[in-house]
Structures are given as C-alpha cells and as structure tokens.
C-alpha cells in the first residue's frame, strides 16, 4: 500500500519497524501544522523550526512507544509538542506574554496598500490579543487553530473537557472584544 494512503497508525507501525519512508510521510502530513502551532506560541521562526524538528525527531526515535489503543496519533504528536514547548519556555525562562513585538512579521505582496494596512492592523490586534490571553487559554486556542478537536485537547493538556471548553470560549470572547473595540465586529 502506498504510504500516502496509510493511516497515521499504520505509518507509526511501519516506522516502529524501521521504515524511514513512513517517517517522511508523517513529516509531509504534519510538519506545517506543528510549525504553525509552535510559531503561534514562540513567535520566532528559527525557534519554531527547531522545536518542530525536535518533535519530528522524537516521533522518529520513539515510534515503538506509540500505541493506537492509548490515543490517536494527533493526540500523541501534540502531547509531544506541548512538552517541547514547556521545555522551551523553561529553558529560556520566558513566558509567552513576554514575547517582543518585533518578532511579529507579516508580508503579503499581492494585496493592495489599503488591504495590507488593514490586514496588518487585524493581525496586530489578533497577536496582541493572543499575548494577553492566559497561557492555558492561548494553548487551547492554538491547538484548535491547528485543527485539533476540542474533545482531544484535554488529554494533551492534562485537563478536563469542561476546563478546555471554558478556556476556548474565554479566549474567543476576549479576542472578539478586541476586534469589536477596534471596529471590526459589531456587538449584538
């Protein structure tokens, strides 16, 4: 069976048997999503690339420890991402709220000047709003934006479904308030 058609669980089984092509397919499927999630947390391209690579190496080296009976592959992978992010913030003693403004960069050459300005303003509101969220709320929102189902997040963050749902709602409400205050949404 071609690797592209295999499930994540089948790929992990093949990887545990030593098949490097299975790892290549996992990288093809998930590298961008992992990078995007990590970048939203660390706001630094080089660090996001390094952490993403660490995650992929960990998956490669520990494929035999994965059990599809214990969790879905995405849950397994994003738990590793969470641990690597925790290690990163412990290592640099930097909380996500202390990330500098200069690390925020937006480029879009295909939009006209007005759209560029508006997109930059909206991105700044979004990024500033993210920085002001509680760490747990930001983690939940970032995982949701990475395509992780709300029901899978509690196991990633060692939390309850109710707490995750509250964090998600609170984060969305706070960001909506920021956009409303800036004139992008209208209150009902």
N, CA, C and O atoms as a DFTB+ gen file, in Angstrom:
752 C
 N C O
     1  1       0.853      -1.178       0.000
     2  2       0.000       0.000       0.000
     3  2       0.898       1.240       0.000
     4  3       1.873       1.289       0.750
     5  1       0.585       2.247      -0.833
     6  2       1.385       3.490      -0.840
     7  2       1.272       4.209       0.514
     8  3       0.223       4.198       1.157
     9  1       2.359       4.818       0.915
    10  2       2.387       5.493       2.218
    11  2       1.357       6.601       2.316
    12  3       0.814       6.847       3.393
    13  1       1.078       7.280       1.198
    14  2       0.112       8.377       1.202
    15  2      -1.285       7.905       1.590
    16  3      -2.089       8.688       2.096
    17  1      -1.572       6.633       1.355
    18  2      -2.915       6.096       1.636
    19  2      -3.006       5.428       3.006
    20  3      -4.090       5.033       3.435
    21  1      -1.883       5.304       3.685
    22  2      -1.882       4.669       5.006
    23  2      -2.439       5.618       6.059
    24  3      -2.323       6.838       5.946
    25  1      -3.041       5.033       7.076
    26  2      -3.476       5.845       8.213
    27  2      -2.242       6.222       9.028
    28  3      -1.165       5.653       8.852
    29  1      -2.418       7.177       9.908
    30  2      -1.313       7.572      10.787
    31  2      -0.839       6.389      11.626
    32  3       0.358       6.208      11.851
    33  1      -1.800       5.589      12.082
    34  2      -1.457       4.445      12.915
    35  2      -0.638       3.417      12.129
    36  3       0.315       2.844      12.657
    37  1      -1.013       3.189      10.870
    38  2      -0.249       2.266      10.033
    39  2       1.165       2.803       9.792
    40  3       2.136       2.047       9.802
    41  1       1.264       4.108       9.578
    42  2       2.584       4.710       9.379
    43  2       3.452       4.544      10.620
    44  3       4.640       4.237      10.517
    45  1       2.860       4.746      11.783
    46  2       3.640       4.590      13.020
    47  2       4.076       3.143      13.210
    48  3       5.172       2.887      13.709
    49  1       3.237       2.204      12.820
    50  2       3.612       0.791      12.900
    51  2       4.809       0.521      11.974
    52  3       5.778      -0.131      12.364
    53  1       4.719       1.030      10.757
    54  2       5.822       0.867       9.801
    55  2       7.092       1.548      10.308
    56  3       8.193       1.013      10.176
    57  1       6.921       2.729      10.887
    58  2       8.066       3.459      11.422
    59  2       8.719       2.681      12.566
    60  3       9.945       2.630      12.667
    61  1       7.904       2.083      13.415
    62  2       8.427       1.289      14.530
    63  2       9.229       0.091      14.020
    64  3      10.124      -0.409      14.702
    65  1       8.895      -0.356      12.818
    66  2       9.633      -1.464      12.205
    67  2      10.885      -0.990      11.479
    68  3      11.650      -1.799      10.953
    69  1      11.093       0.336      11.451
    70  2      12.311       0.881      10.866
    71  2      12.164       1.480       9.478
    72  3      13.169       1.797       8.841
    73  1      10.957       1.642       9.001
    74  2      10.726       2.178       7.657
    75  2      10.830       3.705       7.657
    76  3       9.967       4.395       8.201
    77  1      11.882       4.218       7.049
    78  2      12.113       5.667       7.015
    79  2      11.118       6.394       6.112
    80  3      10.836       7.572       6.329
    81  1      10.587       5.712       5.113
    82  2       9.613       6.339       4.217
    83  2       8.317       6.667       4.967
    84  3       7.622       7.625       4.627
    85  1       8.003       5.877       5.972
    86  2       6.826       6.158       6.801
    87  2       7.022       7.484       7.535
    88  3       6.087       8.275       7.663
    89  1       8.238       7.719       8.013
    90  2       8.530       8.985       8.693
    91  2       8.413      10.144       7.726
    92  3       7.899      11.201       8.092
    93  1       8.871       9.971       6.519
    94  2       8.775      11.036       5.521
    95  2       7.316      11.407       5.288
    96  3       6.998      12.587       5.139
    97  1       6.434      10.429       5.254
    98  2       5.006      10.712       5.059
    99  2       4.433      11.455       6.269
   100  3       3.621      12.367       6.108
   101  1       4.847      11.074       7.463
   102  2       4.393      11.781       8.674
   103  2       4.854      13.235       8.624
   104  3       4.086      14.147       8.928
   105  1       6.098      13.443       8.243
   106  2       6.625      14.808       8.117
   107  2       5.823      15.577       7.080
   108  3       5.450      16.726       7.315
   109  1       5.554      14.958       5.933
   110  2       4.772      15.622       4.886
   111  2       3.385      16.019       5.378
   112  3       2.886      17.088       5.028
   113  1       2.768      15.178       6.177
   114  2       1.412      15.447       6.667
   115  2       1.367      16.499       7.773
   116  3       0.447      17.317       7.810
   117  1       2.339      16.486       8.662
   118  2       2.185      17.247       9.904
   119  2       3.191      18.351      10.175
   120  3       2.980      19.148      11.089
   121  1       4.251      18.426       9.433
   122  2       5.283      19.420       9.733
   123  2       4.721      20.848       9.719
   124  3       4.997      21.631      10.628
   125  1       3.952      21.180       8.712
   126  2       3.408      22.540       8.606
   127  2       2.473      22.864       9.768
   128  3       2.546      23.953      10.337
   129  1       1.600      21.929      10.122
   130  2       0.666      22.160      11.233
   131  2       1.376      22.314      12.565
   132  3       1.021      23.171      13.374
   133  1       2.384      21.477      12.788
   134  2       3.159      21.570      14.026
   135  2       3.897      22.904      14.063
   136  3       3.883      23.604      15.076
   137  1       4.543      23.247      12.950
   138  2       5.283      24.510      12.890
   139  2       4.357      25.700      13.171
   140  3       4.704      26.588      13.951
   141  1       3.201      25.715      12.544
   142  2       2.257      26.821      12.729
   143  2       1.852      26.955      14.194
   144  3       1.827      28.057      14.743
   145  1       1.539      25.830      14.817
   146  2       1.156      25.846      16.232
   147  2       2.308      26.355      17.100
   148  3       2.113      27.211      17.963
   149  1       3.497      25.827      16.865
   150  2       4.662      26.215      17.657
   151  2       4.969      27.704      17.443
   152  3       5.250      28.426      18.399
   153  1       4.914      28.152      16.195
   154  2       5.211      29.563      15.913
   155  2       4.238      30.483      16.644
   156  3       4.644      31.526      17.157
   157  1       2.979      30.116      16.698
   158  2       1.991      30.938      17.411
   159  2       2.345      31.067      18.887
   160  3       2.018      32.064      19.531
   161  1       3.009      30.060      19.407
   162  2       3.385      30.090      20.821
   163  2       4.694      30.825      21.072
   164  3       4.798      31.585      22.035
   165  1       5.698      30.612      20.221
   166  2       7.020      31.187      20.494
   167  2       7.296      32.475      19.737
   168  3       8.172      33.241      20.138
   169  1       6.574      32.737      18.652
   170  2       6.690      33.970      17.857
   171  2       8.106      34.212      17.334
   172  3       8.565      35.351      17.253
   173  1       8.780      33.136      16.986
   174  2      10.135      33.239      16.462
   175  2      10.318      32.110      15.459
   176  3      10.200      30.938      15.814
   177  1      10.607      32.458      14.198
   178  2      10.690      31.455      13.139
   179  2      11.761      30.402      13.402
   180  3      11.499      29.206      13.271
   181  1      12.956      30.831      13.769
   182  2      14.053      29.887      13.998
   183  2      13.732      28.929      15.145
   184  3      13.962      27.725      15.034
   185  1      13.209      29.459      16.232
   186  2      12.850      28.610      17.372
   187  2      11.728      27.653      16.996
   188  3      11.741      26.488      17.393
   189  1      10.752      28.145      16.228
   190  2       9.637      27.290      15.810
   191  2      10.144      26.147      14.928
   192  3       9.693      25.009      15.057
   193  1      11.076      26.456      14.039
   194  2      11.658      25.409      13.183
   195  2      12.420      24.385      14.023
   196  3      12.300      23.181      13.799
   197  1      13.199      24.864      14.985
   198  2      13.967      23.957      15.846
   199  2      13.051      23.045      16.657
   200  3      13.284      21.839      16.741
   201  1      12.014      23.620      17.251
   202  2      11.099      22.822      18.074
   203  2      10.342      21.831      17.206
   204  3      10.128      20.687      17.608
   205  1       9.935      22.261      16.016
   206  2       9.255      21.349      15.093
   207  2      10.161      20.179      14.749
   208  3       9.717      19.031      14.719
   209  1      11.421      20.468      14.490
   210  2      12.375      19.402      14.181
   211  2      12.557      18.470      15.388
   212  3      12.636      17.252      15.224
   213  1      12.622      19.036      16.583
   214  2      12.746      18.215      17.788
   215  2      11.560      17.266      17.926
   216  3      11.718      16.105      18.303
   217  1      10.367      17.778      17.615
   218  2       9.155      16.952      17.691
   219  2       9.257      15.793      16.702
   220  3       8.996      14.643      17.057
   221  1       9.635      16.093      15.474
   222  2       9.736      15.052      14.446
   223  2      10.806      14.020      14.802
   224  3      10.607      12.824      14.591
   225  1      11.925      14.469      15.334
   226  2      12.985      13.544      15.756
   227  2      12.493      12.654      16.898
   228  3      12.768      11.455      16.925
   229  1      11.773      13.246      17.827
   230  2      11.247      12.475      18.949
   231  2      10.285      11.393      18.449
   232  3      10.336      10.248      18.898
   233  1       9.414      11.768      17.521
   234  2       8.479      10.784      16.949
   235  2       9.267       9.649      16.295
   236  3       8.954       8.474      16.484
   237  1      10.280      10.010      15.534
   238  2      11.108       9.011      14.836
   239  2      11.797       8.071      15.831
   240  3      11.803       6.853      15.652
   241  1      12.365       8.649      16.860
   242  2      13.132       7.852      17.815
   243  2      12.261       7.035      18.769
   244  3      12.715       6.048      19.348
   245  1      11.006       7.457      18.927
   246  2      10.140       6.798      19.906
   247  2       8.894       6.191      19.278
   248  3       7.878       6.024      19.953
   249  1       8.962       5.864      18.012
   250  2       7.801       5.310      17.307
   251  2       7.298       4.030      17.976
   252  3       6.094       3.779      18.000
   253  1       8.194       3.236      18.507
   254  2       7.783       1.976      19.126
   255  2       6.996       2.188      20.421
   256  3       6.314       1.273      20.883
   257  1       7.084       3.382      21.012
   258  2       6.337       3.647      22.249
   259  2       4.897       4.089      21.969
   260  3       4.086       4.174      22.890
   261  1       4.579       4.368      20.705
   262  2       3.223       4.798      20.356
   263  2       2.275       3.604      20.355
   264  3       2.597       2.536      19.834
   265  1       1.105       3.805      20.947
   266  2       0.074       2.770      20.953
   267  2      -1.243       3.391      20.499
   268  3      -1.748       4.323      21.126
   269  1      -1.789       2.872      19.415
   270  2      -3.050       3.413      18.914
   271  2      -4.205       3.098      19.860
   272  3      -5.263       3.721      19.765
   273  1      -4.022       2.143      20.771
   274  2      -5.059       1.852      21.762
   275  2      -5.122       2.940      22.840
   276  3      -6.167       3.155      23.454
   277  1      -3.993       3.622      23.062
   278  2      -3.942       4.663      24.097
   279  2      -4.445       6.011      23.591
   280  3      -5.130       6.730      24.319
   281  1      -4.108       6.358      22.345
   282  2      -4.512       7.670      21.827
   283  2      -4.399       7.712      20.311
   284  3      -3.727       6.888      19.691
   285  1      -5.070       8.690      19.739
   286  2      -4.927       8.944      18.312
   287  2      -3.518       9.487      18.076
   288  3      -2.888      10.021      18.989
   289  1      -3.037       9.346      16.855
   290  2      -1.689       9.830      16.549
   291  2      -1.573      11.334      16.789
   292  3      -0.587      11.793      17.365
   293  1      -2.581      12.111      16.347
   294  2      -2.512      13.564      16.532
   295  2      -2.404      13.923      18.007
   296  3      -1.678      14.848      18.373
   297  1      -3.114      13.203      18.844
   298  2      -3.042      13.444      20.290
   299  2      -1.631      13.153      20.787
   300  3      -1.059      13.945      21.536
   301  1      -1.074      12.032      20.378
   302  2       0.299      11.646      20.724
   303  2       1.275      12.732      20.280
   304  3       2.141      13.154      21.046
   305  1       1.126      13.175      19.039
   306  2       2.055      14.153      18.476
   307  2       1.949      15.506      19.197
   308  3       2.969      16.098      19.551
   309  1       0.722      15.994      19.413
   310  2       0.595      17.300      20.046
   311  2       0.908      17.264      21.534
   312  3       1.189      18.305      22.127
   313  1       0.867      16.097      22.143
   314  2       1.356      15.987      23.523
   315  2       2.872      16.212      23.515
   316  3       3.406      16.889      24.394
   317  1       3.555      15.649      22.533
   318  2       4.998      15.861      22.389
   319  2       5.273      17.346      22.151
   320  3       6.199      17.915      22.730
   321  1       4.464      17.964      21.297
   322  2       4.616      19.402      21.027
   323  2       4.472      20.185      22.330
   324  3       5.269      21.079      22.614
   325  1       3.460      19.849      23.114
   326  2       3.242      20.552      24.391
   327  2       4.444      20.412      25.312
   328  3       4.864      21.384      25.940
   329  1       5.000      19.210      25.395
   330  2       6.179      19.001      26.240
   331  2       7.380      19.794      25.727
   332  3       8.124      20.383      26.511
   333  1       7.561      19.804      24.418
   334  2       8.694      20.545      23.843
   335  2       8.525      22.046      24.066
   336  3       9.504      22.743      24.334
   337  1       7.297      22.550      23.958
   338  2       7.061      23.971      24.236
   339  2       7.305      24.281      25.707
   340  3       7.892      25.312      26.038
   341  1       6.862      23.402      26.577
   342  2       7.101      23.595      28.006
   343  2       8.605      23.650      28.270
   344  3       9.085      24.528      28.986
   345  1       9.336      22.712      27.691
   346  2      10.796      22.696      27.854
   347  2      11.409      24.000      27.345
   348  3      12.291      24.574      27.984
   349  1      10.939      24.456      26.201
   350  2      11.457      25.703      25.615
   351  2      11.258      26.872      26.576
   352  3      12.202      27.612      26.853
   353  1      10.045      27.042      27.084
   354  2       9.784      28.176      27.967
   355  2      10.518      28.044      29.297
   356  3      10.912      29.050      29.886
   357  1      10.703      26.826      29.770
   358  2      11.501      26.631      30.977
   359  2      12.964      26.977      30.720
   360  3      13.629      27.596      31.551
   361  1      13.450      26.564      29.550
   362  2      14.854      26.790      29.199
   363  2      15.170      28.275      29.092
   364  3      16.216      28.718      29.566
   365  1      14.307      29.028      28.493
   366  2      14.606      30.454      28.298
   367  2      13.987      31.338      29.370
   368  3      14.204      32.550      29.396
   369  1      13.215      30.718      30.250
   370  2      12.563      31.476      31.331
   371  2      11.800      32.672      30.768
   372  3      11.890      33.793      31.268
   373  1      11.069      32.397      29.741
   374  2      10.334      33.447      29.039
   375  2       8.892      32.975      28.900
   376  3       8.639      31.927      28.306
   377  1       7.972      33.716      29.424
   378  2       6.579      33.335      29.256
   379  2       6.077      33.878      27.926
   380  3       6.626      34.853      27.412
   381  1       5.056      33.270      27.366
   382  2       4.545      33.756      26.086
   383  2       4.119      35.225      26.113
   384  3       4.174      35.891      25.080
   385  1       3.703      35.738      27.252
   386  2       3.284      37.142      27.327
   387  2       4.460      38.110      27.233
   388  3       4.247      39.306      27.038
   389  1       5.697      37.625      27.368
   390  2       6.863      38.497      27.309
   391  2       7.509      38.529      25.930
   392  3       8.561      39.142      25.750
   393  1       6.895      37.885      24.976
   394  2       7.450      37.845      23.633
   395  2       7.405      39.240      23.024
   396  3       6.386      39.927      23.105
   397  1       8.491      39.649      22.425
   398  2       8.600      41.022      21.945
   399  2       7.790      41.285      20.694
   400  3       7.523      40.383      19.899
   401  1       7.409      42.525      20.539
   402  2       6.621      42.981      19.404
   403  2       7.374      42.810      18.094
   404  3       6.761      42.532      17.064
   405  1       8.694      42.971      18.118
   406  2       9.477      42.922      16.886
   407  2       9.466      41.556      16.230
   408  3       9.816      41.447      15.054
   409  1       9.073      40.494      16.955
   410  2       9.059      39.159      16.384
   411  2       7.801      38.914      15.547
   412  3       7.638      37.834      14.979
   413  1       6.919      39.901      15.469
   414  2       5.689      39.778      14.704
   415  2       5.928      40.352      13.313
   416  3       6.204      41.545      13.182
   417  1       5.826      39.518      12.262
   418  2       6.132      39.979      10.906
   419  2       5.088      39.466       9.932
   420  3       4.763      38.279       9.928
   421  1       4.563      40.363       9.105
   422  2       3.553      39.976       8.123
   423  2       3.990      40.470       6.762
   424  3       4.360      41.634       6.608
   425  1       3.950      39.592       5.775
   426  2       4.249      40.020       4.413
   427  2       3.191      39.485       3.477
   428  3       2.796      38.322       3.566
   429  1       2.737      40.333       2.587
   430  2       1.755      39.911       1.600
   431  2       1.852      40.861       0.424
   432  3       1.287      41.954       0.456
   433  1       2.563      40.454      -0.610
   434  2       2.836      41.346      -1.730
   435  2       1.687      41.424      -2.717
   436  3       1.695      42.311      -3.571
   437  1       0.702      40.547      -2.646
   438  2      -0.359      40.520      -3.641
   439  2      -1.544      41.409      -3.285
   440  3      -2.425      41.603      -4.123
   441  1      -1.595      41.941      -2.107
   442  2      -2.721      42.790      -1.696
   443  2      -2.391      44.249      -1.970
   444  3      -1.228      44.652      -1.977
   445  1      -3.439      45.029      -2.195
   446  2      -3.179      46.459      -2.402
   447  2      -2.842      47.119      -1.064
   448  3      -2.982      46.506      -0.006
   449  1      -2.410      48.337      -1.124
   450  2      -1.907      49.025       0.073
   451  2      -2.954      49.099       1.180
   452  3      -2.631      48.885       2.349
   453  1      -4.186      49.394       0.834
   454  2      -5.245      49.506       1.844
   455  2      -5.478      48.149       2.524
   456  3      -5.596      48.073       3.747
   457  1      -5.541      47.103       1.732
   458  2      -5.743      45.780       2.292
   459  2      -4.566      45.362       3.164
   460  3      -4.750      44.728       4.203
   461  1      -3.364      45.716       2.742
   462  2      -2.176      45.393       3.537
   463  2      -2.242      46.050       4.904
   464  3      -1.979      45.418       5.927
   465  1      -2.595      47.317       4.907
   466  2      -2.683      48.056       6.167
   467  2      -3.751      47.436       7.061
   468  3      -3.533      47.235       8.256
   469  1      -4.898      47.137       6.477
   470  2      -5.986      46.556       7.255
   471  2      -5.607      45.169       7.774
   472  3      -5.878      44.848       8.931
   473  1      -4.987      44.351       6.937
   474  2      -4.563      43.028       7.371
   475  2      -3.518      43.105       8.485
   476  3      -3.562      42.334       9.443
   477  1      -2.579      44.042       8.349
   478  2      -1.570      44.214       9.396
   479  2      -2.213      44.662      10.699
   480  3      -1.840      44.201      11.777
   481  1      -3.182      45.566      10.592
   482  2      -3.865      46.046      11.788
   483  2      -4.632      44.906      12.457
   484  3      -4.591      44.754      13.678
   485  1      -5.329      44.112      11.653
   486  2      -6.076      42.981      12.210
   487  2      -5.126      41.938      12.808
   488  3      -5.404      41.386      13.872
   489  1      -4.022      41.671      12.137
   490  2      -3.051      40.711      12.654
   491  2      -2.444      41.214      13.961
   492  3      -2.205      40.432      14.881
   493  1      -2.198      42.514      14.039
   494  2      -1.651      43.089      15.272
   495  2      -2.660      42.956      16.416
   496  3      -2.295      42.605      17.538
   497  1      -3.915      43.236      16.123
   498  2      -4.959      43.085      17.144
   499  2      -5.015      41.629      17.602
   500  3      -5.098      41.347      18.798
   501  1      -4.968      40.706      16.636
   502  2      -5.019      39.287      16.956
   503  2      -3.798      38.873      17.787
   504  3      -3.940      38.221      18.822
   505  1      -2.610      39.252      17.333
   506  2      -1.388      38.880      18.052
   507  2      -1.336      39.506      19.440
   508  3      -0.962      38.845      20.409
   509  1      -1.710      40.777      19.537
   510  2      -1.739      41.423      20.848
   511  2      -2.752      40.734      21.759
   512  3      -2.505      40.529      22.947
   513  1      -3.898      40.383      21.176
   514  2      -4.913      39.674      21.946
   515  2      -4.415      38.320      22.416
   516  3      -4.660      37.925      23.556
   517  1      -3.716      37.608      21.539
   518  2      -3.150      36.311      21.928
   519  2      -2.172      36.461      23.079
   520  3      -2.178      35.668      24.021
   521  1      -1.323      37.495      22.994
   522  2      -0.316      37.706      24.042
   523  2      -0.958      37.990      25.402
   524  3      -0.394      37.663      26.446
   525  1      -2.141      38.601      25.372
   526  2      -2.811      38.957      26.616
   527  2      -3.627      37.810      27.212
   528  3      -4.041      37.878      28.369
   529  1      -3.858      36.765      26.430
   530  2      -4.604      35.629      26.948
   531  2      -3.786      34.891      27.995
   532  3      -2.555      34.904      27.972
   533  1      -4.487      34.255      28.901
   534  2      -3.812      33.367      29.852
   535  2      -3.135      32.251      29.060
   536  3      -3.611      31.870      27.990
   537  1      -2.049      31.738      29.572
   538  2      -1.274      30.722      28.864
   539  2      -2.156      29.538      28.480
   540  3      -2.099      29.075      27.341
   541  1      -2.955      29.052      29.394
   542  2      -3.824      27.887      29.120
   543  2      -4.825      28.214      28.011
   544  3      -5.056      27.391      27.125
   545  1      -5.419      29.409      28.055
   546  2      -6.383      29.812      27.024
   547  2      -5.695      29.886      25.659
   548  3      -6.259      29.461      24.651
   549  1      -4.481      30.424      25.634
   550  2      -3.723      30.546      24.388
   551  2      -3.379      29.160      23.839
   552  3      -3.461      28.933      22.632
   553  1      -2.996      28.237      24.718
   554  2      -2.675      26.881      24.280
   555  2      -3.899      26.210      23.651
   556  3      -3.808      25.600      22.586
   557  1      -5.024      26.331      24.318
   558  2      -6.254      25.710      23.810
   559  2      -6.619      26.301      22.452
   560  3      -6.924      25.564      21.515
   561  1      -6.589      27.618      22.344
   562  2      -6.942      28.266      21.080
   563  2      -5.967      27.878      19.976
   564  3      -6.380      27.625      18.844
   565  1      -4.704      27.831      20.289
   566  2      -3.697      27.475      19.297
   567  2      -3.882      26.035      18.822
   568  3      -3.734      25.751      17.634
   569  1      -4.198      25.144      19.724
   570  2      -4.450      23.755      19.329
   571  2      -5.695      23.650      18.448
   572  3      -5.713      22.890      17.480
   573  1      -6.723      24.409      18.786
   574  2      -7.945      24.420      17.955
   575  2      -7.612      24.948      16.561
   576  3      -8.093      24.416      15.561
   577  1      -6.786      25.995      16.498
   578  2      -6.407      26.569      15.215
   579  2      -5.532      25.605      14.418
   580  3      -5.464      25.700      13.192
   581  1      -4.869      24.689      15.096
   582  2      -4.042      23.683      14.421
   583  2      -4.883      22.496      13.960
   584  3      -4.354      21.542      13.390
   585  1      -6.190      22.554      14.205
   586  2      -7.085      21.511      13.719
   587  2      -7.348      20.387      14.700
   588  3      -7.924      19.365      14.328
   589  1      -6.938      20.557      15.941
   590  2      -7.169      19.526      16.950
   591  2      -8.604      19.680      17.473
   592  3      -9.040      20.781      17.811
   593  1      -9.315      18.572      17.532
   594  2     -10.691      18.581      18.028
   595  2     -10.708      18.971      19.507
   596  3      -9.810      18.609      20.267
   597  1     -11.730      19.703      19.894
   598  2     -11.869      20.138      21.280
   599  2     -11.849      18.942      22.226
   600  3     -11.282      19.022      23.315
   601  1     -12.456      17.846      21.820
   602  2     -12.515      16.652      22.673
   603  2     -11.156      15.979      22.858
   604  3     -10.983      15.204      23.799
   605  1     -10.186      16.257      21.979
   606  2      -8.849      15.664      22.104
   607  2      -7.895      16.524      22.938
   608  3      -6.863      16.035      23.399
   609  1      -8.227      17.772      23.130
   610  2      -7.324      18.701      23.814
   611  2      -7.129      18.384      25.302
   612  3      -6.010      18.520      25.795
   613  1      -8.163      17.971      26.033
   614  2      -7.926      17.695      27.462
   615  2      -6.786      16.708      27.716
   616  3      -6.010      16.888      28.655
   617  1      -6.682      15.679      26.895
   618  2      -5.612      14.704      27.127
   619  2      -4.239      15.279      26.791
   620  3      -3.227      14.836      27.334
   621  1      -4.203      16.264      25.899
   622  2      -2.930      16.901      25.558
   623  2      -2.438      17.806      26.675
   624  3      -1.236      17.924      26.912
   625  1      -3.378      18.439      27.356
   626  2      -3.020      19.437      28.364
   627  2      -3.248      18.952      29.792
   628  3      -3.179      19.734      30.739
   629  1      -3.518      17.663      29.938
   630  2      -3.813      17.110      31.270
   631  2      -4.877      17.945      31.967
   632  3      -4.677      18.442      33.075
   633  1      -5.998      18.085      31.299
   634  2      -7.080      18.913      31.798
   635  2      -8.401      18.176      31.602
   636  3      -8.424      17.031      31.150
   637  1      -9.485      18.837      31.943
   638  2     -10.813      18.261      31.728
   639  2     -11.447      18.904      30.507
   640  3     -11.050      19.986      30.074
   641  1     -12.435      18.218      29.966
   642  2     -13.145      18.758      28.798
   643  2     -13.815      20.085      29.155
   644  3     -13.782      21.031      28.368
   645  1     -14.415      20.150      30.331
   646  2     -15.102      21.376      30.760
   647  2     -14.129      22.546      30.861
   648  3     -14.442      23.655      30.426
   649  1     -12.950      22.302      31.435
   650  2     -11.950      23.371      31.567
   651  2     -11.461      23.830      30.194
   652  3     -11.268      25.025      29.968
   653  1     -11.263      22.887      29.286
   654  2     -10.806      23.222      27.936
   655  2     -11.874      24.009      27.195
   656  3     -11.571      24.985      26.509
   657  1     -13.115      23.587      27.334
   658  2     -14.230      24.290      26.676
   659  2     -14.348      25.715      27.213
   660  3     -14.588      26.651      26.450
   661  1     -14.181      25.880      28.520
   662  2     -14.215      27.228      29.120
   663  2     -13.051      28.076      28.620
   664  3     -13.231      29.253      28.307
   665  1     -11.865      27.492      28.543
   666  2     -10.693      28.224      28.043
   667  2     -10.911      28.661      26.603
   668  3     -10.589      29.792      26.238
   669  1     -11.451      27.775      25.792
   670  2     -11.710      28.093      24.386
   671  2     -12.726      29.235      24.274
   672  3     -12.512      30.193      23.531
   673  1     -13.808      29.127      25.001
   674  2     -14.843      30.171      24.966
   675  2     -14.305      31.506      25.460
   676  3     -14.573      32.551      24.867
   677  1     -13.544      31.466      26.547
   678  2     -12.974      32.687      27.111
   679  2     -12.004      33.343      26.121
   680  3     -12.020      34.562      25.950
   681  1     -11.173      32.546      25.482
   682  2     -10.205      33.077      24.519
   683  2     -10.918      33.726      23.338
   684  3     -10.566      34.833      22.928
   685  1     -11.905      33.049      22.798
   686  2     -12.658      33.598      21.660
   687  2     -13.379      34.870      22.066
   688  3     -13.394      35.842      21.311
   689  1     -13.978      34.874      23.251
   690  2     -14.695      36.059      23.732
   691  2     -13.736      37.244      23.879
   692  3     -14.064      38.361      23.479
   693  1     -12.559      37.003      24.449
   694  2     -11.591      38.092      24.637
   695  2     -11.089      38.625      23.299
   696  3     -10.938      39.836      23.133
   697  1     -10.830      37.739      22.350
   698  2     -10.382      38.201      21.027
   699  2     -11.503      38.948      20.304
   700  3     -11.254      39.959      19.647
   701  1     -12.727      38.456      20.425
   702  2     -13.866      39.136      19.800
   703  2     -14.016      40.550      20.381
   704  3     -14.303      41.495      19.646
   705  1     -13.824      40.693      21.689
   706  2     -13.903      42.011      22.320
   707  2     -12.837      42.950      21.769
   708  3     -13.101      44.133      21.553
   709  1     -11.636      42.427      21.541
   710  2     -10.558      43.251      20.966
   711  2     -10.939      43.741      19.573
   712  3     -10.758      44.916      19.254
   713  1     -11.465      42.843      18.748
   714  2     -11.853      43.221      17.388
   715  2     -13.058      44.165      17.402
   716  3     -13.131      45.083      16.585
   717  1     -13.993      43.950      18.313
   718  2     -15.157      44.828      18.417
   719  2     -14.714      46.227      18.819
   720  3     -15.175      47.219      18.254
   721  1     -13.826      46.301      19.790
   722  2     -13.306      47.581      20.257
   723  2     -12.595      48.330      19.128
   724  3     -12.643      49.559      19.069
   725  1     -11.933      47.586      18.229
   726  2     -11.220      48.195      17.095
   727  2     -12.145      48.484      15.918
   728  3     -11.716      49.053      14.915
   729  1     -13.411      48.094      16.037
   730  2     -14.387      48.416      14.992
   731  2     -14.549      47.365      13.918
   732  3     -15.129      47.649      12.870
   733  1     -14.062      46.176      14.139
   734  2     -14.186      45.137      13.121
   735  2     -15.433      44.286      13.294
   736  3     -15.923      43.716      12.319
   737  1     -15.960      44.185      14.509
   738  2     -17.199      43.467      14.764
   739  2     -18.153      44.447      15.428
   740  3     -17.741      45.435      16.035
   741  1     -19.429      44.148      15.297
   742  2     -20.436      44.955      15.967
   743  2     -21.110      44.109      17.021
   744  3     -21.433      42.943      16.799
   745  1     -21.315      44.717      18.168
   746  2     -21.982      43.995      19.240
   747  2     -23.428      43.758      18.868
   748  3     -24.054      44.571      18.188
   749  1     -23.947      42.632      19.322
   750  2     -25.339      42.267      19.007
   751  2     -26.302      43.062      19.848
   752  3     -27.515      42.892      19.724
